[in-house]
Amino acid sequence: SATLPPALVHGLFEAYRHGRQHYQNNRGAAIAGTGICCAWIDEFDVQQTDCPEGPSFLQAHTAFATRRAQRLGQAEVRRRAVLVPLDLTGKHRDLLPPLFAKEVIRHTTGLHHKHHSVDTRSGKRVSFGLVRMANIEPLVDVALELYRLPWPDGVRVHLCSYHSQFPLLIRSAIERQLDTSLNRRQPDAVFSLPDMRQRLDAHPQADHLFIVLGSPVTEVGRDHDYDWAVVEPSSMRSLIQLAGRVRRHREGACSTPNIRVFDTNLRHFRNPNQPAFCKPGFENAQFPLRPHGLGVLLDATERDVVDARPRILAR
Protein backbone atom coordinates (compact mmCIF):
# COMPACT_ATOMS: atom_id res chain seq x y z
CA SER A 1 0.00 0.00 0.00
CA ALA A 2 1.12 3.55 -0.70
CA THR A 3 0.80 4.41 2.98
CA LEU A 4 2.48 1.47 4.76
CA PRO A 5 5.66 2.72 6.48
CA PRO A 6 8.76 0.47 6.68
CA ALA A 7 8.30 -0.40 10.37
CA LEU A 8 4.75 -1.64 9.80
CA VAL A 9 5.73 -3.68 6.75
CA HIS A 10 8.60 -5.20 8.75
CA GLY A 11 6.21 -6.05 11.58
CA LEU A 12 3.85 -7.80 9.16
CA PHE A 13 6.75 -9.85 7.80
CA GLU A 14 7.86 -10.87 11.30
CA ALA A 15 4.30 -11.83 12.26
CA TYR A 16 4.04 -14.05 9.18
CA ARG A 17 7.50 -15.53 9.74
CA HIS A 18 6.73 -16.54 13.34
CA GLY A 19 3.41 -18.03 12.32
CA ARG A 20 5.12 -20.02 9.60
CA GLN A 21 7.67 -21.33 12.11
CA HIS A 22 4.87 -22.58 14.36
CA TYR A 23 3.20 -24.22 11.38
CA GLN A 24 6.38 -26.03 10.38
CA ASN A 25 7.01 -27.21 13.97
CA ASN A 26 3.47 -28.52 14.30
CA ARG A 27 3.76 -30.41 11.00
CA GLY A 28 6.68 -32.34 12.46
CA ALA A 29 8.72 -32.21 9.28
CA ALA A 30 11.24 -29.76 7.92
CA ILE A 31 10.19 -27.92 4.77
CA ALA A 32 12.91 -27.48 2.19
CA GLY A 33 14.29 -23.97 2.11
CA THR A 34 13.96 -21.39 4.82
CA GLY A 35 13.41 -18.30 2.67
CA ILE A 36 9.98 -16.68 2.50
CA CYS A 37 9.04 -15.69 -1.02
CA CYS A 38 8.34 -11.94 -0.97
CA ALA A 39 7.20 -9.77 -3.87
CA TRP A 40 6.92 -6.00 -4.35
CA ILE A 41 4.80 -4.54 -7.15
CA ASP A 42 4.05 -0.96 -8.15
CA GLU A 43 3.34 0.97 -11.36
CA PHE A 44 7.08 1.17 -12.10
CA ASP A 45 8.63 -2.16 -11.20
CA VAL A 46 8.35 -5.73 -9.86
CA GLN A 47 10.81 -7.25 -7.38
CA GLN A 48 10.99 -10.77 -5.90
CA THR A 49 13.32 -11.96 -3.13
CA ASP A 50 13.47 -14.99 -0.81
CA CYS A 51 13.99 -13.60 2.69
CA PRO A 52 14.93 -15.98 5.54
CA GLU A 53 14.73 -13.37 8.32
CA GLY A 54 13.81 -9.79 9.15
CA PRO A 55 17.07 -7.96 8.27
CA SER A 56 17.22 -9.38 4.74
CA PHE A 57 13.55 -8.53 4.21
CA LEU A 58 14.00 -4.97 5.46
CA GLN A 59 17.05 -4.49 3.24
CA ALA A 60 15.12 -5.64 0.16
CA HIS A 61 12.07 -3.57 1.08
CA THR A 62 14.15 -0.44 1.64
CA ALA A 63 15.82 -0.85 -1.75
CA PHE A 64 12.44 -1.14 -3.48
CA ALA A 65 10.93 1.79 -1.55
CA THR A 66 13.97 3.97 -2.29
CA ARG A 67 13.66 3.32 -6.04
CA ARG A 68 9.94 4.03 -5.85
CA ALA A 69 10.53 7.32 -4.03
CA GLN A 70 13.05 8.41 -6.64
CA ARG A 71 10.64 7.65 -9.48
CA LEU A 72 7.76 9.40 -7.75
CA GLY A 73 9.97 12.45 -7.45
CA GLN A 74 10.59 12.39 -11.20
CA ALA A 75 6.94 11.79 -12.22
CA GLU A 76 4.63 14.55 -13.42
CA VAL A 77 2.89 16.31 -10.56
CA ARG A 78 -0.89 15.94 -10.74
CA ARG A 79 -1.61 17.08 -7.18
CA ARG A 80 -0.30 20.17 -5.46
CA ALA A 81 -1.42 21.15 -1.98
CA VAL A 82 -1.38 24.40 -0.07
CA LEU A 83 -2.01 24.96 3.63
CA VAL A 84 -4.78 27.41 4.49
CA PRO A 85 -5.38 28.88 7.97
CA LEU A 86 -8.32 27.84 10.11
CA ASP A 87 -8.35 30.15 13.13
CA LEU A 88 -11.43 29.50 15.28
CA THR A 89 -9.68 29.95 18.63
CA GLY A 90 -12.04 30.98 21.41
CA LYS A 91 -15.21 30.54 19.35
CA HIS A 92 -18.21 28.94 21.04
CA ARG A 93 -18.79 25.31 20.10
CA ASP A 94 -22.13 26.15 18.44
CA LEU A 95 -20.44 28.69 16.16
CA LEU A 96 -17.86 26.27 14.78
CA PRO A 97 -20.04 24.61 12.05
CA PRO A 98 -21.23 27.88 10.43
CA LEU A 99 -17.75 29.42 10.58
CA PHE A 100 -16.20 26.28 9.12
CA ALA A 101 -18.89 26.22 6.40
CA LYS A 102 -18.03 29.81 5.42
CA GLU A 103 -14.40 28.75 4.97
CA VAL A 104 -15.55 25.80 2.87
CA ILE A 105 -17.56 28.11 0.60
CA ARG A 106 -14.59 30.43 0.16
CA HIS A 107 -12.12 27.69 -0.70
CA THR A 108 -14.39 25.55 -2.88
CA THR A 109 -15.39 28.48 -5.08
CA GLY A 110 -11.74 29.51 -5.35
CA LEU A 111 -10.69 26.03 -6.43
CA HIS A 112 -13.61 25.78 -8.86
CA HIS A 113 -12.51 28.88 -10.75
CA LYS A 114 -9.01 27.44 -11.19
CA HIS A 115 -9.90 23.79 -11.82
CA HIS A 116 -13.05 23.25 -13.87
CA SER A 117 -14.22 21.87 -17.18
CA VAL A 118 -16.54 23.53 -19.69
CA ASP A 119 -19.71 21.75 -20.77
CA THR A 120 -19.57 22.23 -24.54
CA ARG A 121 -23.35 21.96 -24.90
CA SER A 122 -24.23 24.77 -22.48
CA GLY A 123 -20.92 26.59 -22.04
CA LYS A 124 -21.23 26.31 -18.26
CA ARG A 125 -18.19 25.85 -16.05
CA VAL A 126 -18.39 22.60 -14.07
CA SER A 127 -16.15 21.06 -11.44
CA PHE A 128 -16.32 18.05 -9.14
CA GLY A 129 -14.78 18.51 -5.71
CA LEU A 130 -14.37 16.70 -2.42
CA VAL A 131 -14.62 18.32 1.00
CA ARG A 132 -13.22 15.76 3.42
CA MET A 133 -14.10 16.06 7.10
CA ALA A 134 -12.73 13.89 9.87
CA ASN A 135 -15.94 13.13 11.80
CA ILE A 136 -19.57 12.51 10.88
CA GLU A 137 -21.34 14.58 13.56
CA PRO A 138 -19.77 17.93 12.56
CA LEU A 139 -20.06 16.89 8.91
CA VAL A 140 -23.86 16.81 9.21
CA ASP A 141 -23.87 20.20 10.95
CA VAL A 142 -21.67 21.70 8.22
CA ALA A 143 -23.89 20.22 5.49
CA LEU A 144 -26.92 21.99 6.98
CA GLU A 145 -24.97 25.25 7.11
CA LEU A 146 -23.90 24.89 3.47
CA TYR A 147 -27.58 24.64 2.51
CA ARG A 148 -28.46 27.66 4.66
CA LEU A 149 -25.63 30.06 3.86
CA PRO A 150 -25.55 32.18 0.68
CA TRP A 151 -23.19 31.28 -2.15
CA PRO A 152 -21.70 33.78 -4.63
CA ASP A 153 -23.94 35.03 -7.41
CA GLY A 154 -23.91 32.86 -10.51
CA VAL A 155 -22.91 29.72 -8.59
CA ARG A 156 -25.10 26.61 -8.35
CA VAL A 157 -24.06 23.96 -5.82
CA HIS A 158 -25.04 20.29 -6.01
CA LEU A 159 -24.16 18.83 -2.60
CA CYS A 160 -23.85 15.14 -1.73
CA SER A 161 -23.20 14.08 1.86
CA TYR A 162 -21.41 10.74 2.00
CA HIS A 163 -20.43 8.87 5.15
CA SER A 164 -20.46 5.37 6.62
CA GLN A 165 -23.55 5.73 8.82
CA PHE A 166 -26.06 5.84 6.00
CA PRO A 167 -28.33 2.76 5.82
CA LEU A 168 -26.59 0.32 3.48
CA LEU A 169 -29.25 0.59 0.77
CA ILE A 170 -28.91 4.38 0.63
CA ARG A 171 -25.12 4.24 0.83
CA SER A 172 -25.05 1.75 -2.04
CA ALA A 173 -27.18 4.08 -4.17
CA ILE A 174 -24.90 7.04 -3.38
CA GLU A 175 -21.78 5.03 -4.24
CA ARG A 176 -23.30 3.79 -7.50
CA GLN A 177 -23.98 7.36 -8.57
CA LEU A 178 -20.52 8.55 -7.51
CA ASP A 179 -18.81 5.63 -9.26
CA THR A 180 -20.52 6.66 -12.50
CA SER A 181 -20.13 10.43 -12.22
CA LEU A 182 -16.51 10.39 -11.01
CA ASN A 183 -15.19 8.07 -13.72
CA ARG A 184 -13.15 10.63 -15.66
CA ARG A 185 -11.17 8.35 -17.96
CA GLN A 186 -13.08 10.06 -20.75
CA PRO A 187 -13.20 13.54 -19.21
CA ASP A 188 -16.27 14.87 -21.06
CA ALA A 189 -18.36 11.70 -20.82
CA VAL A 190 -19.85 12.88 -17.51
CA PHE A 191 -21.76 15.65 -19.32
CA SER A 192 -23.72 13.04 -21.28
CA LEU A 193 -25.06 11.26 -18.20
CA PRO A 194 -28.86 11.79 -17.98
CA ASP A 195 -28.81 12.86 -14.33
CA MET A 196 -25.94 15.27 -14.91
CA ARG A 197 -27.57 16.66 -18.04
CA GLN A 198 -30.82 17.29 -16.18
CA ARG A 199 -29.06 19.16 -13.38
CA LEU A 200 -27.05 21.36 -15.72
CA ASP A 201 -30.01 22.21 -17.94
CA ALA A 202 -32.40 22.89 -15.05
CA HIS A 203 -30.40 25.79 -13.57
CA PRO A 204 -29.24 28.92 -15.42
CA GLN A 205 -26.12 29.68 -13.34
CA ALA A 206 -22.84 29.76 -15.25
CA ASP A 207 -20.84 27.93 -12.56
CA HIS A 208 -21.88 24.51 -11.25
CA LEU A 209 -20.06 22.92 -8.32
CA PHE A 210 -20.71 19.25 -7.65
CA ILE A 211 -19.42 18.78 -4.11
CA VAL A 212 -19.08 15.56 -2.12
CA LEU A 213 -18.98 16.39 1.59
CA GLY A 214 -17.49 13.18 2.90
CA SER A 215 -16.01 11.44 5.91
CA PRO A 216 -12.87 9.22 5.77
CA VAL A 217 -14.95 6.65 3.87
CA THR A 218 -14.06 8.68 0.76
CA GLU A 219 -10.35 7.87 1.05
CA VAL A 220 -9.97 4.12 0.69
CA GLY A 221 -11.20 1.75 -1.96
CA ARG A 222 -13.02 4.31 -4.10
CA ASP A 223 -11.92 4.69 -7.72
CA HIS A 224 -13.07 8.32 -7.94
CA ASP A 225 -11.52 11.24 -9.81
CA TYR A 226 -12.14 14.74 -8.41
CA ASP A 227 -10.96 18.04 -9.87
CA TRP A 228 -10.01 19.43 -6.44
CA ALA A 229 -10.30 18.81 -2.70
CA VAL A 230 -10.59 20.72 0.57
CA VAL A 231 -9.26 18.69 3.49
CA GLU A 232 -9.71 18.72 7.25
CA PRO A 233 -6.54 16.85 8.32
CA SER A 234 -6.25 13.86 10.64
CA SER A 235 -3.08 11.99 9.56
CA MET A 236 -0.47 11.92 6.81
CA ARG A 237 -1.75 8.51 5.74
CA SER A 238 -5.22 10.00 5.31
CA LEU A 239 -3.89 12.96 3.33
CA ILE A 240 -1.98 10.71 0.92
CA GLN A 241 -4.95 8.40 0.41
CA LEU A 242 -7.26 11.33 -0.25
CA ALA A 243 -4.85 12.98 -2.68
CA GLY A 244 -4.97 9.78 -4.70
CA ARG A 245 -8.60 10.64 -5.55
CA VAL A 246 -7.70 13.98 -7.15
CA ARG A 247 -6.92 13.78 -10.88
CA ARG A 248 -6.85 10.00 -10.44
CA HIS A 249 -7.81 9.09 -14.01
CA ARG A 250 -6.47 12.04 -16.01
CA GLU A 251 -2.88 12.66 -16.97
CA GLY A 252 -1.26 16.05 -17.25
CA ALA A 253 0.85 18.11 -14.88
CA CYS A 254 -0.77 20.50 -12.40
CA SER A 255 0.90 23.88 -11.83
CA THR A 256 -1.74 25.48 -9.55
CA PRO A 257 -2.60 23.86 -6.18
CA ASN A 258 -5.71 21.71 -6.49
CA ILE A 259 -5.81 20.59 -2.84
CA ARG A 260 -6.30 22.99 0.05
CA VAL A 261 -5.51 21.57 3.48
CA PHE A 262 -6.62 23.33 6.63
CA ASP A 263 -3.69 23.96 8.96
CA THR A 264 -5.55 22.10 11.71
CA ASN A 265 -8.97 20.53 12.29
CA LEU A 266 -12.23 21.23 14.11
CA ARG A 267 -11.41 18.83 16.94
CA HIS A 268 -8.51 21.10 17.91
CA PHE A 269 -10.99 23.93 18.58
CA ARG A 270 -13.77 21.79 20.04
CA ASN A 271 -11.45 20.12 22.55
CA PRO A 272 -8.57 22.52 23.32
CA ASN A 273 -5.39 21.08 24.87
CA GLN A 274 -6.42 17.52 23.97
CA PRO A 275 -5.32 15.19 21.14
CA ALA A 276 -6.76 16.52 17.89
CA PHE A 277 -5.46 14.18 15.18
CA CYS A 278 -7.33 11.12 16.43
CA LYS A 279 -10.52 9.17 15.74
CA PRO A 280 -9.30 9.05 12.98
CA GLY A 281 -5.59 9.72 13.38
CA PHE A 282 -2.69 8.36 15.40
CA GLU A 283 -2.30 10.98 18.13
CA ASN A 284 -3.29 9.97 21.66
CA ALA A 285 -2.95 11.17 25.27
CA GLN A 286 0.19 9.08 25.82
CA PHE A 287 1.94 10.47 22.75
CA PRO A 288 0.53 13.97 22.19
CA LEU A 289 1.70 16.52 19.66
CA ARG A 290 2.62 19.88 21.16
CA PRO A 291 1.48 22.00 18.20
CA HIS A 292 -1.50 21.08 16.06
CA GLY A 293 -0.50 23.19 13.07
CA LEU A 294 0.63 21.41 9.93
CA GLY A 295 2.91 24.32 9.13
CA VAL A 296 5.09 23.08 12.00
CA LEU A 297 4.37 19.34 11.86
CA LEU A 298 5.08 18.85 8.14
CA ASP A 299 8.06 19.82 6.04
CA ALA A 300 7.27 21.82 2.91
CA THR A 301 8.40 18.87 0.77
CA GLU A 302 5.81 16.67 2.45
CA ARG A 303 2.85 18.96 1.88
CA ASP A 304 3.47 20.89 -1.34
CA VAL A 305 3.41 17.79 -3.57
CA VAL A 306 1.33 15.04 -2.00
CA ASP A 307 2.43 11.48 -2.78
CA ALA A 308 3.56 8.34 -0.97
CA ARG A 309 7.15 9.40 -0.28
CA PRO A 310 6.64 10.66 3.32
CA ARG A 311 5.27 7.24 4.35
CA ILE A 312 7.21 4.62 2.41
CA LEU A 313 10.61 5.84 3.72
CA ALA A 314 11.35 6.60 7.37
CA ARG A 315 12.14 10.22 8.24
C-alpha positions as CSV (number, residue, x, y, z in Angstrom):
1,S,0.0,0.0,0.0
2,A,1.1,3.6,-0.7
3,T,0.8,4.4,3.0
4,L,2.5,1.5,4.8
5,P,5.7,2.7,6.5
6,P,8.8,0.5,6.7
7,A,8.3,-0.4,10.4
8,L,4.7,-1.6,9.8
9,V,5.7,-3.7,6.7
10,H,8.6,-5.2,8.7
11,G,6.2,-6.1,11.6
12,L,3.8,-7.8,9.2
13,F,6.7,-9.8,7.8
14,E,7.9,-10.9,11.3
15,A,4.3,-11.8,12.3
16,Y,4.0,-14.0,9.2
17,R,7.5,-15.5,9.7
18,H,6.7,-16.5,13.3
19,G,3.4,-18.0,12.3
20,R,5.1,-20.0,9.6
21,Q,7.7,-21.3,12.1
22,H,4.9,-22.6,14.4
23,Y,3.2,-24.2,11.4
24,Q,6.4,-26.0,10.4
25,N,7.0,-27.2,14.0
26,N,3.5,-28.5,14.3
27,R,3.8,-30.4,11.0
28,G,6.7,-32.3,12.5
29,A,8.7,-32.2,9.3
30,A,11.2,-29.8,7.9
31,I,10.2,-27.9,4.8
32,A,12.9,-27.5,2.2
33,G,14.3,-24.0,2.1
34,T,14.0,-21.4,4.8
35,G,13.4,-18.3,2.7
36,I,10.0,-16.7,2.5
37,C,9.0,-15.7,-1.0
38,C,8.3,-11.9,-1.0
39,A,7.2,-9.8,-3.9
40,W,6.9,-6.0,-4.3
41,I,4.8,-4.5,-7.2
42,D,4.0,-1.0,-8.1
43,E,3.3,1.0,-11.4
44,F,7.1,1.2,-12.1
45,D,8.6,-2.2,-11.2
46,V,8.4,-5.7,-9.9
47,Q,10.8,-7.3,-7.4
48,Q,11.0,-10.8,-5.9
49,T,13.3,-12.0,-3.1
50,D,13.5,-15.0,-0.8
51,C,14.0,-13.6,2.7
52,P,14.9,-16.0,5.5
53,E,14.7,-13.4,8.3
54,G,13.8,-9.8,9.2
55,P,17.1,-8.0,8.3
56,S,17.2,-9.4,4.7
57,F,13.5,-8.5,4.2
58,L,14.0,-5.0,5.5
59,Q,17.0,-4.5,3.2
60,A,15.1,-5.6,0.2
61,H,12.1,-3.6,1.1
62,T,14.2,-0.4,1.6
63,A,15.8,-0.9,-1.8
64,F,12.4,-1.1,-3.5
65,A,10.9,1.8,-1.5
66,T,14.0,4.0,-2.3
67,R,13.7,3.3,-6.0
68,R,9.9,4.0,-5.8
69,A,10.5,7.3,-4.0
70,Q,13.1,8.4,-6.6
71,R,10.6,7.7,-9.5
72,L,7.8,9.4,-7.7
73,G,10.0,12.5,-7.4
74,Q,10.6,12.4,-11.2
75,A,6.9,11.8,-12.2
76,E,4.6,14.5,-13.4
77,V,2.9,16.3,-10.6
78,R,-0.9,15.9,-10.7
79,R,-1.6,17.1,-7.2
80,R,-0.3,20.2,-5.5
81,A,-1.4,21.1,-2.0
82,V,-1.4,24.4,-0.1
83,L,-2.0,25.0,3.6
84,V,-4.8,27.4,4.5
85,P,-5.4,28.9,8.0
86,L,-8.3,27.8,10.1
87,D,-8.4,30.1,13.1
88,L,-11.4,29.5,15.3
89,T,-9.7,29.9,18.6
90,G,-12.0,31.0,21.4
91,K,-15.2,30.5,19.3
92,H,-18.2,28.9,21.0
93,R,-18.8,25.3,20.1
94,D,-22.1,26.1,18.4
95,L,-20.4,28.7,16.2
96,L,-17.9,26.3,14.8
97,P,-20.0,24.6,12.0
98,P,-21.2,27.9,10.4
99,L,-17.8,29.4,10.6
100,F,-16.2,26.3,9.1
101,A,-18.9,26.2,6.4
102,K,-18.0,29.8,5.4
103,E,-14.4,28.7,5.0
104,V,-15.6,25.8,2.9
105,I,-17.6,28.1,0.6
106,R,-14.6,30.4,0.2
107,H,-12.1,27.7,-0.7
108,T,-14.4,25.6,-2.9
109,T,-15.4,28.5,-5.1
110,G,-11.7,29.5,-5.3
111,L,-10.7,26.0,-6.4
112,H,-13.6,25.8,-8.9
113,H,-12.5,28.9,-10.8
114,K,-9.0,27.4,-11.2
115,H,-9.9,23.8,-11.8
116,H,-13.0,23.3,-13.9
117,S,-14.2,21.9,-17.2
118,V,-16.5,23.5,-19.7
119,D,-19.7,21.8,-20.8
120,T,-19.6,22.2,-24.5
121,R,-23.4,22.0,-24.9
122,S,-24.2,24.8,-22.5
123,G,-20.9,26.6,-22.0
124,K,-21.2,26.3,-18.3
125,R,-18.2,25.9,-16.0
126,V,-18.4,22.6,-14.1
127,S,-16.1,21.1,-11.4
128,F,-16.3,18.1,-9.1
129,G,-14.8,18.5,-5.7
130,L,-14.4,16.7,-2.4
131,V,-14.6,18.3,1.0
132,R,-13.2,15.8,3.4
133,M,-14.1,16.1,7.1
134,A,-12.7,13.9,9.9
135,N,-15.9,13.1,11.8
136,I,-19.6,12.5,10.9
137,E,-21.3,14.6,13.6
138,P,-19.8,17.9,12.6
139,L,-20.1,16.9,8.9
140,V,-23.9,16.8,9.2
141,D,-23.9,20.2,11.0
142,V,-21.7,21.7,8.2
143,A,-23.9,20.2,5.5
144,L,-26.9,22.0,7.0
145,E,-25.0,25.2,7.1
146,L,-23.9,24.9,3.5
147,Y,-27.6,24.6,2.5
148,R,-28.5,27.7,4.7
149,L,-25.6,30.1,3.9
150,P,-25.6,32.2,0.7
151,W,-23.2,31.3,-2.2
152,P,-21.7,33.8,-4.6
153,D,-23.9,35.0,-7.4
154,G,-23.9,32.9,-10.5
155,V,-22.9,29.7,-8.6
156,R,-25.1,26.6,-8.3
157,V,-24.1,24.0,-5.8
158,H,-25.0,20.3,-6.0
159,L,-24.2,18.8,-2.6
160,C,-23.9,15.1,-1.7
161,S,-23.2,14.1,1.9
162,Y,-21.4,10.7,2.0
163,H,-20.4,8.9,5.2
164,S,-20.5,5.4,6.6
165,Q,-23.5,5.7,8.8
166,F,-26.1,5.8,6.0
167,P,-28.3,2.8,5.8
168,L,-26.6,0.3,3.5
169,L,-29.2,0.6,0.8
170,I,-28.9,4.4,0.6
171,R,-25.1,4.2,0.8
172,S,-25.0,1.7,-2.0
173,A,-27.2,4.1,-4.2
174,I,-24.9,7.0,-3.4
175,E,-21.8,5.0,-4.2
176,R,-23.3,3.8,-7.5
177,Q,-24.0,7.4,-8.6
178,L,-20.5,8.6,-7.5
179,D,-18.8,5.6,-9.3
180,T,-20.5,6.7,-12.5
181,S,-20.1,10.4,-12.2
182,L,-16.5,10.4,-11.0
183,N,-15.2,8.1,-13.7
184,R,-13.2,10.6,-15.7
185,R,-11.2,8.4,-18.0
186,Q,-13.1,10.1,-20.8
187,P,-13.2,13.5,-19.2
188,D,-16.3,14.9,-21.1
189,A,-18.4,11.7,-20.8
190,V,-19.8,12.9,-17.5
191,F,-21.8,15.6,-19.3
192,S,-23.7,13.0,-21.3
193,L,-25.1,11.3,-18.2
194,P,-28.9,11.8,-18.0
195,D,-28.8,12.9,-14.3
196,M,-25.9,15.3,-14.9
197,R,-27.6,16.7,-18.0
198,Q,-30.8,17.3,-16.2
199,R,-29.1,19.2,-13.4
200,L,-27.0,21.4,-15.7
201,D,-30.0,22.2,-17.9
202,A,-32.4,22.9,-15.1
203,H,-30.4,25.8,-13.6
204,P,-29.2,28.9,-15.4
205,Q,-26.1,29.7,-13.3
206,A,-22.8,29.8,-15.3
207,D,-20.8,27.9,-12.6
208,H,-21.9,24.5,-11.3
209,L,-20.1,22.9,-8.3
210,F,-20.7,19.2,-7.6
211,I,-19.4,18.8,-4.1
212,V,-19.1,15.6,-2.1
213,L,-19.0,16.4,1.6
214,G,-17.5,13.2,2.9
215,S,-16.0,11.4,5.9
216,P,-12.9,9.2,5.8
217,V,-15.0,6.6,3.9
218,T,-14.1,8.7,0.8
219,E,-10.3,7.9,1.0
220,V,-10.0,4.1,0.7
221,G,-11.2,1.7,-2.0
222,R,-13.0,4.3,-4.1
223,D,-11.9,4.7,-7.7
224,H,-13.1,8.3,-7.9
225,D,-11.5,11.2,-9.8
226,Y,-12.1,14.7,-8.4
227,D,-11.0,18.0,-9.9
228,W,-10.0,19.4,-6.4
229,A,-10.3,18.8,-2.7
230,V,-10.6,20.7,0.6
231,V,-9.3,18.7,3.5
232,E,-9.7,18.7,7.2
233,P,-6.5,16.8,8.3
234,S,-6.3,13.9,10.6
235,S,-3.1,12.0,9.6
236,M,-0.5,11.9,6.8
237,R,-1.8,8.5,5.7
238,S,-5.2,10.0,5.3
239,L,-3.9,13.0,3.3
240,I,-2.0,10.7,0.9
241,Q,-4.9,8.4,0.4
242,L,-7.3,11.3,-0.2
243,A,-4.8,13.0,-2.7
244,G,-5.0,9.8,-4.7
245,R,-8.6,10.6,-5.6
246,V,-7.7,14.0,-7.2
247,R,-6.9,13.8,-10.9
248,R,-6.9,10.0,-10.4
249,H,-7.8,9.1,-14.0
250,R,-6.5,12.0,-16.0
251,E,-2.9,12.7,-17.0
252,G,-1.3,16.1,-17.3
253,A,0.9,18.1,-14.9
254,C,-0.8,20.5,-12.4
255,S,0.9,23.9,-11.8
256,T,-1.7,25.5,-9.5
257,P,-2.6,23.9,-6.2
258,N,-5.7,21.7,-6.5
259,I,-5.8,20.6,-2.8
260,R,-6.3,23.0,0.0
261,V,-5.5,21.6,3.5
262,F,-6.6,23.3,6.6
263,D,-3.7,24.0,9.0
264,T,-5.6,22.1,11.7
265,N,-9.0,20.5,12.3
266,L,-12.2,21.2,14.1
267,R,-11.4,18.8,16.9
268,H,-8.5,21.1,17.9
269,F,-11.0,23.9,18.6
270,R,-13.8,21.8,20.0
271,N,-11.4,20.1,22.6
272,P,-8.6,22.5,23.3
273,N,-5.4,21.1,24.9
274,Q,-6.4,17.5,24.0
275,P,-5.3,15.2,21.1
276,A,-6.8,16.5,17.9
277,F,-5.5,14.2,15.2
278,C,-7.3,11.1,16.4
279,K,-10.5,9.2,15.7
280,P,-9.3,9.1,13.0
281,G,-5.6,9.7,13.4
282,F,-2.7,8.4,15.4
283,E,-2.3,11.0,18.1
284,N,-3.3,10.0,21.7
285,A,-2.9,11.2,25.3
286,Q,0.2,9.1,25.8
287,F,1.9,10.5,22.7
288,P,0.5,14.0,22.2
289,L,1.7,16.5,19.7
290,R,2.6,19.9,21.2
291,P,1.5,22.0,18.2
292,H,-1.5,21.1,16.1
293,G,-0.5,23.2,13.1
294,L,0.6,21.4,9.9
295,G,2.9,24.3,9.1
296,V,5.1,23.1,12.0
297,L,4.4,19.3,11.9
298,L,5.1,18.8,8.1
299,D,8.1,19.8,6.0
300,A,7.3,21.8,2.9
301,T,8.4,18.9,0.8
302,E,5.8,16.7,2.5
303,R,2.8,19.0,1.9
304,D,3.5,20.9,-1.3
305,V,3.4,17.8,-3.6
306,V,1.3,15.0,-2.0
307,D,2.4,11.5,-2.8
308,A,3.6,8.3,-1.0
309,R,7.2,9.4,-0.3
310,P,6.6,10.7,3.3
311,R,5.3,7.2,4.3
312,I,7.2,4.6,2.4
313,L,10.6,5.8,3.7
314,A,11.3,6.6,7.4
315,R,12.1,10.2,8.2
